[in-house]
Amino acid sequence: FIQRAVIVLYEVNVYEGKKSMLGYATKYIAIMTSGINYYVQNVINRLPFLLNKLVAILFFICTFIVGFGQIGIFD
């Protein structure tokens, strides 16, 4: 729902220069945990407003279902 914030947060975590081991760890954790979300949000952000919101809601629902599906499997 907040596509610009997701995009900016990912770019700050990944593309800015890192000077410590913790910085590099944060970079790779951000890539692993939100990399797909970043690229999907970039594509969705280019769509017209109504289609943008509809696809964003569908993506959220799918992500939500997958997350709880994984919890159900490994619980």
C-alpha positions in Angstrom: 0.0 0.0 0.0 2.9 2.3 0.6 4.9 1.6 -2.5 7.2 4.6 -2.4 8.3 3.9 1.1 9.1 0.3 0.3 11.1 1.3 -2.8 13.0 4.0 -0.9 13.7 1.8 2.1 15.1 -1.0 -0.1 17.3 1.4 -2.1 18.7 3.0 1.0 19.5 -0.4 2.5 21.0 -1.9 -0.7 22.5 0.8 -2.9 24.1 3.1 -0.3 27.8 2.5 0.5 28.5 0.3 3.5 31.5 0.7 5.8 31.1 -2.1 8.3 30.3 -5.8 8.5 26.9 -5.0 10.1 26.2 -2.7 7.1 27.0 -5.5 4.7 24.9 -7.9 6.7 22.0 -5.5 6.6 22.4 -5.1 2.9 22.2 -8.8 2.2 19.4 -9.4 4.7 17.4 -6.7 2.9 18.1 -8.3 -0.5 16.9 -11.7 0.7 13.8 -10.6 2.6 12.4 -7.8 0.4 14.1 -8.1 -3.0 11.0 -9.6 -4.8 8.7 -7.1 -3.0 10.9 -4.2 -4.3 10.8 -5.3 -7.9 7.0 -6.0 -7.8 6.3 -2.7 -6.2 8.4 -0.9 -8.9 6.2 -2.6 -11.6 3.0 -1.9 -9.8 3.9 1.7 -9.2 4.0 2.4 -13.0 0.4 1.3 -13.5 -2.6 3.7 -13.6 -4.0 4.5 -10.1 -7.0 2.2 -9.9 -5.3 -0.7 -11.5 -2.3 0.0 -9.2 -4.3 -0.3 -6.1 -6.2 -3.4 -7.3 -3.0 -5.2 -8.1 -1.3 -4.0 -4.9 -4.2 -5.5 -2.9 -4.0 -8.8 -4.8 -0.3 -8.9 -4.3 -0.7 -8.3 -0.5 -3.4 -11.0 -0.2 -1.2 -13.5 -2.1 1.8 -12.7 0.1 -0.3 -12.9 3.2 -1.6 -16.4 2.2 1.9 -17.6 1.3 3.2 -16.4 4.6 0.5 -18.1 6.7 0.9 -21.2 4.5 4.5 -21.5 5.4 3.7 -21.0 9.1 1.1 -23.8 8.8 3.6 -26.1 7.2 6.5 -25.5 9.6 4.5 -25.1 12.8 
